[in-house]
Amino acid sequence: MSLSPMMGAAVSGLQAAQTALTTVSNNITNVNTPGYAREIVELSPQVAGGVGNGVTVDDVRRVTDQYLESANYDAASAAGSAGIVSTLLDQAQAAFGDPSQATSYLNQLSTVFSDFTAAATDPASSLPRSQALDDLTNFLDTTQNIAGTLSSLNTQADGQIASDVGQINQLLSQIATLNTQITRGTADNANVAGAQDDQSKLLGQLSSLLSISVNTQGDGSIVVRSSNGQLLAGNGQSATLSYTPSVSGLGTVSVLTPGAQQPVTLAIGDGELQGLVSLRNNLIPGIQQQLSGYVSTAVSAINATHDANTAVPPPQTLSGRNTGLDLPTVVGDFSGKTNIAIVDASGNLVQQVAIDFSAQTISVNGGGAVGFTPANFLTSLNTALGATGSAAFAGGALSISATGAGNGVAIADDPTTPASDGGQGFSQFFGLNDLLTSNTITNYNTGLKTTDANGFTPGGAITFQIGSPAGLPVSTITVTVPGAATPTMQDLLNALNAPIGGLGNYGSFSLDPKGALTFTPNNPGSTLSVVSDTTQRGANGVSMTQLFGLGVTQRAGVATTFQIRPDINANPMNMALARLDLPPTAGQPVVALGDGSGATALAQTANRAVSFAAAGSLPAMTTSVSQYAAQLGGNLGQQSSAADAAKTAANAVQTEAQTRMQSVEGVNLDEELVNLTTFQQAYSASARLVQASKDMINTLLDMVP
């Protein structure tokens, strides 16, 4: 070998060793840098004419494993979703307090029922009545606080979703910028490992927010897609995400992909963003529904008993609540018998009006029965009351008043064949003697039958939104109230359940024996929301949403609407703790101050079986108020525990995925020490060869005279 090739080979060795040493140094420096993948130098021999002529650096390459990176992205997404769900569900459960404590929220009604027991032993005293009202007030106040906490969690989720969407947009933009740098660097044969490391770090952050799939292109750039293949970043461009919150419907995350004209719903897949969307659209509203279901059904059970009672003396006027219905339809659906009594200040019977809804007759003071029709019922009732009282119906509400100083009104259904409509007695259906009132319809047992006129103005429209179990919008459908030629409830059901123009492809509406309208989804776990509703029952009447409690928001908002009836709150003696004693006994009052039978019945409400509608993850069930409280507490604890377990499992999987990826892509200091020694020796060998070449040249030069 001549001296020139030998010198060239030595210099190439120096350069290769120097590049390798720089690479090793870079690896050691970034041993703890997130997203950094170790680099290796790829060398190849230089050959000229079949003779080795040194070494060349082909590439400085990042060591990566696409399969392990994909697994790490998936694990990060699962951990991000599980983490946020666990955090917010823990806060939701904490709002209800520890159910094992006697003073916790879910045990507060038990205290109220105990107060009724105390009142039954001394019904003439105001003290136990005041205690019952105080404890009821405490229950309602705590309900307000819990509902406020759940509402704030929904608001918090909304804000965090918007924040995550902004962060995702920033990450996608940075990834797209790095893509451009990597593409240009690759074309110029420059080292793009640093830009790729930065990009890897950004992908790690992105994967914790939503599910992604990443493919590396031939020029070193990457293409990022969502869980169902929507383009998020690639070819130097990035998508733009947006979040649209909704008061009554589902909050929706949309994506405008590069080159698209209109945004579409983003398939989030997993990650913190999906966890937040699931919480905001499904899990938290489900808990709100459970709270409202518990409160409204408990209130209905208490009111049912209080409506069957009477105060002593009875109030001059019993004013009902808005049923949302017309009186002829209600009367036509009633069966059984009830009694309306006008009672004087001493508790003596003044007038008794007996109504037989099955036979459609009215009798006065045991006299002959006179027929009535649903259309003329109010007139017939006023005729029967005569000079002793009057009845009126306005705005969906019935009221009955007594005339004459000191007279009052008391109502009692027949003990053998009680009046019933929608599973409710006469006074209960109209809310004539409710203990707890609301400014909205809270009892959705309308008593309507499929043959009844639906009463809604034709042409009114209600827009529904179907959501997936994960809280993502599936479809938005507008249903129009059928025309005047199809006026029955069955016609309305047909319109709602139609496969075209209705919700038939997603589930079915049905009217149960109590007149409650319910929706059963084809896909268990799917949700129904009402986006808008212009339907109206009668002139200035209620909407379909209000009458039947349709949609998550309508049901969830009921819990905070209750209050103790103002006149009872002002005077505990107005609480109805006695019962109307019919038929009257000669010389005996029909109501007496010392009668505590109504208070005993109120106390027994705690263990009386009532029907609870399906709410959130709790199915429909028939059980007592006390047992449902236990079910609710257990369900909340189970949800929170399951979320914590999912978080622990997801974090363990993420740690394992990171460990495995690190074992391939991470820096091993022992290995780098070996490489450092190897390349130092190579550098020294090349340097010695350079020195030998120099010495040989100097010797040759010295030989020249």
VENWOFEN-V136306 format. One record per backbone hydrogen bond with DSSP energy under -1.0 kcal/mol. CO is the residue of the C=O (numbers start at 1). NH is the residue of the N-H. E is the energy in kcal/mol with one decimal. If there is no record, write none. Layout:
CO:NH:E  CO:NH:E
This chain:
2:6:-1.6  3:7:-2.6  4:8:-2.4  5:9:-2.7  6:10:-2.1  7:11:-2.5  8:12:-2.4  9:13:-1.8  10:14:-2.2  11:15:-2.6  12:16:-2.5  13:17:-2.6  14:18:-2.5  15:19:-2.4  16:20:-2.4  17:21:-2.8  18:22:-2.3  19:23:-2.1  20:24:-2.6  21:25:-2.6  22:26:-2.2  23:27:-2.3  24:28:-2.4  25:29:-2.4  26:30:-1.6  28:31:-1.3  30:33:-1.6  33:36:-1.7  38:63:-3.0  40:61:-2.6  42:58:-2.6  42:59:-1.3  44:56:-2.8  46:53:-4.3  48:51:-1.4  51:48:-2.9  54:46:-2.9  56:44:-2.0  59:42:-3.2  61:40:-2.7  65:69:-2.5  66:70:-2.3  67:71:-2.3  68:72:-2.1  69:73:-2.4  70:74:-2.3  71:75:-2.3  72:76:-2.3  73:77:-2.1  74:78:-2.3  75:79:-2.4  76:80:-2.2  77:81:-2.2  77:271:-1.0  78:82:-2.6  79:83:-2.2  80:84:-1.6  81:85:-2.1  82:86:-2.3  83:87:-2.0  84:88:-2.2  85:89:-2.4  86:90:-2.0  87:91:-1.4  88:92:-2.2  89:93:-2.7  90:94:-2.2  91:95:-1.2  93:96:-1.3  94:97:-1.0  98:101:-2.1  101:104:-1.7  104:107:-1.7  105:108:-1.7  107:111:-1.1  108:112:-1.5  109:113:-2.6  110:114:-1.8  111:115:-1.8  112:116:-1.8  113:117:-1.6  114:118:-2.0  115:119:-2.3  116:120:-1.8  122:125:-1.7  126:130:-2.8  127:131:-2.3  128:132:-2.1  129:133:-2.3  130:134:-2.5  131:135:-2.5  132:136:-2.3  133:137:-2.5  134:138:-2.2  135:139:-2.1  136:140:-2.5  137:141:-2.7  138:142:-2.5  139:143:-2.2  140:144:-2.1  141:145:-2.0  142:146:-2.7  143:147:-2.9  144:148:-2.3  145:149:-2.2  146:150:-2.7  147:151:-2.4  148:152:-2.3  149:153:-2.0  150:154:-1.9  151:155:-2.2  152:156:-2.8  153:157:-2.6  154:158:-2.4  155:159:-2.5  156:160:-2.5  157:161:-2.6  158:162:-2.2  159:163:-2.1  160:164:-2.9  161:165:-2.7  162:166:-1.9  163:167:-2.2  164:168:-2.8  165:169:-2.3  166:170:-1.9  167:171:-2.5  168:172:-2.8  169:173:-2.0  170:174:-2.2  171:175:-2.5  172:176:-2.3  173:177:-2.1  174:178:-2.4  175:179:-2.1  176:180:-1.6  177:181:-1.8  178:182:-2.9  179:183:-2.5  180:184:-2.2  181:185:-2.6  182:186:-2.7  183:187:-1.9  184:188:-1.5  185:190:-3.1  186:189:-1.4  192:196:-2.2  193:197:-2.4  194:198:-2.1  195:199:-2.2  196:200:-2.3  197:201:-2.0  198:202:-1.9  199:203:-2.3  200:204:-1.9  201:205:-1.7  202:206:-2.5  203:207:-2.7  206:209:-1.5  206:210:-1.7  208:272:-2.4  209:273:-2.2  213:225:-2.4  215:223:-2.4  217:220:-1.8  221:217:-3.5  223:215:-2.0  224:232:-3.0  224:233:-1.9  225:213:-2.1  226:229:-1.7  230:226:-2.4  232:239:-3.4  233:224:-3.0  234:237:-1.6  237:234:-2.4  240:256:-2.7  242:254:-2.8  244:252:-2.3  252:244:-2.8  253:266:-2.8  254:242:-2.3  255:264:-2.2  256:240:-1.8  257:260:-2.3  264:255:-3.0  266:268:-1.2  267:227:-1.1  268:211:-1.9  268:270:-1.8  271:275:-2.2  272:276:-2.4  273:277:-2.3  274:278:-2.8  275:279:-2.1  276:280:-2.9  277:281:-2.7  278:282:-1.8  278:283:-2.5  279:284:-2.3  282:286:-2.0  283:287:-1.8  284:288:-2.5  285:289:-2.5  286:290:-2.0  287:291:-2.6  288:292:-2.5  289:293:-3.2  290:294:-2.4  291:295:-2.6  292:296:-3.1  293:297:-1.8  294:298:-2.0  295:299:-2.8  296:300:-2.4  297:301:-2.2  298:302:-2.4  299:303:-3.1  300:304:-2.4  301:305:-1.5  302:306:-2.6  303:307:-3.3  310:578:-2.0  315:409:-2.9  316:402:-2.5  318:400:-2.2  326:330:-1.8  327:331:-2.9  328:332:-2.3  329:333:-1.0  335:420:-2.5  336:357:-2.5  337:414:-1.9  337:419:-1.7  338:355:-3.0  339:412:-2.1  340:353:-3.0  341:410:-2.3  342:350:-3.5  342:351:-1.5  343:408:-3.0  344:347:-2.0  347:590:-2.9  347:591:-1.1  348:344:-2.6  351:342:-2.8  352:365:-3.3  353:340:-2.7  354:363:-2.5  355:338:-2.1  356:360:-1.3  356:361:-1.9  360:372:-2.3  361:356:-2.9  362:370:-2.9  363:354:-2.7  364:367:-2.0  370:362:-2.6  376:380:-2.5  377:381:-2.8  378:382:-2.3  379:383:-2.1  380:384:-2.2  381:385:-2.4  382:386:-1.8  385:388:-1.9  388:403:-2.6  390:401:-3.1  392:399:-2.7  394:397:-1.9  396:323:-2.5  397:394:-2.3  398:320:-2.6  399:392:-2.5  400:318:-2.8  401:390:-2.3  404:407:-1.7  408:343:-2.6  410:341:-3.3  412:339:-1.9  417:337:-2.8  420:335:-1.7  424:421:-1.9  425:429:-2.9  426:430:-1.6  427:431:-1.0  427:432:-2.2  430:321:-2.3  435:565:-2.7  437:563:-2.0  444:446:-1.6  449:452:-1.6  450:490:-2.1  452:489:-2.5  455:538:-1.5  457:460:-1.8  460:481:-3.2  461:534:-3.3  462:479:-2.9  463:531:-2.6  463:532:-1.1  464:477:-2.3  465:529:-2.3  466:474:-3.5  466:475:-1.3  467:527:-2.0  468:471:-2.3  472:468:-3.2  475:466:-3.1  477:464:-3.4  479:462:-2.5  481:459:-2.0  483:486:-1.9  487:454:-3.6  488:492:-1.7  489:493:-2.6  490:494:-2.5  491:495:-1.9  492:496:-2.4  493:497:-2.4  496:503:-3.3  498:504:-1.9  503:506:-2.1  503:507:-1.5  506:522:-2.7  508:520:-2.8  510:518:-2.5  512:515:-2.6  514:447:-2.3  516:512:-2.4  518:510:-2.1  520:508:-2.0  523:526:-2.2  527:467:-2.3  528:552:-1.1  529:465:-2.6  532:463:-2.8  536:457:-2.7  538:541:-1.6  542:537:-2.5  543:547:-2.5  544:548:-2.2  545:549:-1.2  545:550:-1.1  551:555:-1.7  552:556:-2.7  553:557:-1.7  555:558:-1.2  558:561:-2.2  563:437:-2.9  565:568:-1.0  565:569:-2.5  566:570:-2.1  567:571:-1.3  571:574:-2.5  572:575:-1.9  577:598:-1.3  577:599:-1.6  578:310:-2.3  585:588:-2.7  590:581:-3.0  592:595:-1.7  596:600:-2.2  597:601:-2.0  598:602:-2.0  599:603:-2.2  600:604:-2.0  603:606:-1.2  604:607:-1.3  606:626:-1.6  610:623:-2.1  612:621:-2.1  615:618:-2.6  618:615:-2.3  621:612:-3.4  623:610:-2.9  624:628:-2.4  625:629:-1.9  626:630:-1.6  627:631:-2.4  628:632:-3.1  629:633:-2.5  630:634:-2.5  631:635:-2.6  632:636:-2.4  633:637:-2.2  634:638:-2.5  635:639:-2.7  636:640:-2.4  637:641:-2.7  638:642:-2.9  639:643:-2.2  640:644:-2.3  641:645:-2.6  642:646:-2.5  643:647:-2.2  644:648:-2.4  645:649:-2.6  646:650:-2.7  647:651:-2.5  648:652:-2.0  649:653:-2.4  650:654:-2.5  651:655:-2.5  652:656:-2.3  653:657:-2.7  654:658:-2.7  655:659:-2.3  656:660:-2.5  657:661:-2.4  658:662:-2.7  659:663:-1.9  661:665:-3.5  662:666:-1.7  665:38:-3.3  668:672:-2.6  669:673:-2.2  670:674:-1.9  671:675:-2.3  672:676:-2.8  673:677:-2.4  674:678:-2.6  675:679:-2.8  676:680:-2.0  677:681:-2.3  678:682:-2.1  679:683:-2.5  680:684:-2.6  681:685:-2.6  682:686:-2.4  683:687:-2.4  684:688:-2.6  685:689:-2.0  686:690:-2.1  687:691:-2.5  688:692:-2.8  689:693:-2.5  690:694:-2.4  691:695:-2.8  692:696:-2.5  693:697:-2.3  694:698:-2.8  695:699:-2.4  696:700:-2.4  697:701:-2.6  698:702:-2.2  699:703:-1.3
